[in-house]
Amino acid sequence: MHGIGGSAGAGILLVSAAPTPSAGVVALLLFALGTAISMTLTTAAFGALLTRGPVARKVNLLIPALGILSLIFGVWYGVDAL
């Protein structure tokens, strides 16, 4: 979902297909609003799933490992950027 909403190509196609510049602006604003709402709902659904029931216990066991892997990736990425 983020790939579609974050794509500049989709926005350019949307604006270029509009019959007038003002219609293009309105279409782009509606697209951005719809993208923000859909990302919010998806994030809330995943958050609710990960914080309830048996999934929450499994996720809590993975948190330290995921944190270490994220730290390793961040250091690797930072060093590579230098």
Residue frames relative to the residue before (quaternion, step in Angstrom):
aa qw qx qy qz dx dy dz
M 1.0000 0.0000 0.0000 0.0000 0.00 0.00 0.00
H 0.6611 0.5055 -0.3257 0.4487 3.58 0.91 -0.82
G 0.6177 0.5600 -0.3481 0.4286 3.58 1.02 -0.71
I 0.6694 0.4804 -0.3015 0.4798 3.56 0.99 -0.78
G 0.7093 0.4671 -0.2640 0.4572 3.58 0.85 -0.98
G 0.7216 0.4461 -0.2448 0.4695 3.56 1.05 -0.73
S 0.5152 0.6687 -0.4017 0.3550 3.56 1.29 -0.06
A 0.3864 -0.7165 0.5342 0.2280 3.55 -0.75 1.04
G 0.5859 0.5988 -0.3622 0.4086 3.57 1.14 -0.62
A 0.6471 0.5108 -0.3196 0.4671 3.58 0.99 -0.82
G 0.6584 0.5074 -0.3080 0.4629 3.57 0.98 -0.78
I 0.6472 0.5139 -0.3143 0.4672 3.57 1.00 -0.82
L 0.6557 0.4992 -0.3127 0.4722 3.58 0.95 -0.85
L 0.6416 0.5346 -0.3208 0.4468 3.56 0.98 -0.83
V 0.6948 0.4649 -0.2743 0.4753 3.59 0.85 -0.96
S 0.6844 0.4920 -0.3001 0.4466 3.59 0.92 -0.84
A 0.6578 0.5061 -0.3154 0.4600 3.61 1.15 -0.48
A 0.5463 0.6246 -0.4008 0.3883 3.60 1.21 -0.29
P 0.5202 -0.6769 0.4257 0.3001 3.58 -0.99 0.79
T 0.7878 0.1322 -0.0746 0.5970 3.62 1.12 -0.60
P 0.6378 -0.5337 0.3761 0.4085 3.59 -1.16 0.41
S 0.6574 0.5025 -0.3281 0.4558 3.60 0.96 -0.78
A 0.6264 0.5134 -0.3386 0.4789 3.60 1.05 -0.67
G 0.6208 0.5426 -0.3322 0.4581 3.57 1.10 -0.69
V 0.6478 0.5082 -0.3110 0.4748 3.57 0.99 -0.83
V 0.6548 0.5003 -0.3119 0.4729 3.59 0.93 -0.89
A 0.6569 0.5069 -0.3137 0.4616 3.59 0.92 -0.88
L 0.6588 0.5038 -0.3092 0.4653 3.58 0.96 -0.82
L 0.6462 0.5102 -0.3176 0.4704 3.60 0.99 -0.78
L 0.6582 0.4936 -0.3084 0.4774 3.59 0.98 -0.82
F 0.6260 0.5288 -0.3274 0.4705 3.58 1.04 -0.77
A 0.6686 0.4939 -0.2993 0.4683 3.59 0.90 -0.90
L 0.6515 0.5080 -0.3120 0.4693 3.59 0.97 -0.83
G 0.6627 0.5035 -0.2984 0.4672 3.58 0.93 -0.88
T 0.6394 0.5192 -0.3167 0.4704 3.56 1.03 -0.80
A 0.6622 0.5026 -0.3079 0.4627 3.59 0.90 -0.88
I 0.6618 0.4977 -0.3105 0.4668 3.59 0.93 -0.85
S 0.6829 0.4843 -0.3051 0.4538 3.59 0.85 -0.90
M 0.6412 0.5042 -0.3311 0.4744 3.61 1.01 -0.69
T 0.6332 0.5282 -0.3282 0.4608 3.58 1.02 -0.75
L 0.6766 0.4876 -0.2935 0.4672 3.58 0.89 -0.90
T 0.6490 0.5100 -0.3188 0.4659 3.59 0.98 -0.80
T 0.6547 0.5041 -0.3084 0.4713 3.58 0.95 -0.85
A 0.6510 0.5094 -0.3154 0.4660 3.59 0.96 -0.82
A 0.6467 0.5148 -0.3236 0.4605 3.60 0.99 -0.79
F 0.6657 0.4793 -0.3051 0.4837 3.59 0.92 -0.86
G 0.6379 0.5287 -0.3245 0.4564 3.59 0.99 -0.78
A 0.6552 0.4990 -0.3104 0.4746 3.58 0.95 -0.85
L 0.6469 0.5246 -0.3144 0.4555 3.57 0.98 -0.82
L 0.7320 0.4530 -0.2408 0.4484 3.56 0.90 -0.94
T 0.7218 0.4301 -0.2577 0.4770 3.61 1.17 -0.25
R 0.7001 0.4376 -0.2697 0.4957 3.61 1.23 0.16
G 0.8735 0.1876 -0.1197 0.4330 3.50 -1.28 0.59
P 0.8233 -0.2508 0.1747 0.4783 3.54 -1.20 -0.54
V 0.5765 0.5843 -0.3843 0.4224 3.59 1.12 -0.55
A 0.6334 0.5491 -0.3340 0.4310 3.59 0.97 -0.84
R 0.6508 0.5107 -0.3265 0.4572 3.61 0.95 -0.79
K 0.6653 0.4927 -0.3030 0.4720 3.58 0.98 -0.81
V 0.6407 0.5172 -0.3237 0.4661 3.58 0.99 -0.82
N 0.6401 0.5339 -0.3288 0.4441 3.59 0.96 -0.81
L 0.6374 0.5084 -0.3287 0.4767 3.59 1.10 -0.58
L 0.7017 0.4791 -0.2612 0.4580 3.59 1.09 -0.69
I 0.4964 0.7051 -0.4163 0.2884 3.59 1.15 -0.51
P 0.6767 0.4722 -0.3361 0.4540 3.68 0.75 -0.80
A 0.6589 0.5027 -0.3148 0.4627 3.60 0.93 -0.83
L 0.6572 0.5007 -0.3121 0.4691 3.58 0.95 -0.83
G 0.6304 0.5328 -0.3290 0.4588 3.59 1.05 -0.73
I 0.6616 0.4948 -0.3011 0.4762 3.58 0.96 -0.88
L 0.6565 0.4996 -0.3149 0.4693 3.59 0.93 -0.85
S 0.6412 0.5185 -0.3231 0.4644 3.59 1.01 -0.75
L 0.6431 0.5165 -0.3134 0.4706 3.56 1.02 -0.82
I 0.6475 0.5103 -0.3159 0.4697 3.59 0.93 -0.87
F 0.6592 0.5007 -0.3099 0.4677 3.57 0.92 -0.89
G 0.6587 0.5191 -0.3125 0.4461 3.60 0.92 -0.87
V 0.6490 0.4940 -0.3141 0.4859 3.58 0.99 -0.83
W 0.6488 0.5126 -0.3209 0.4619 3.59 0.89 -0.91
Y 0.6755 0.4957 -0.2967 0.4581 3.59 0.88 -0.94
G 0.6559 0.5130 -0.3076 0.4604 3.59 0.98 -0.85
V 0.6592 0.4964 -0.3083 0.4732 3.58 0.94 -0.88
D 0.6579 0.5094 -0.3100 0.4599 3.57 0.98 -0.84
A 0.6410 0.5355 -0.3239 0.4444 3.60 1.09 -0.67
L 0.6111 0.5494 -0.3565 0.4445 3.55 1.15 -0.55
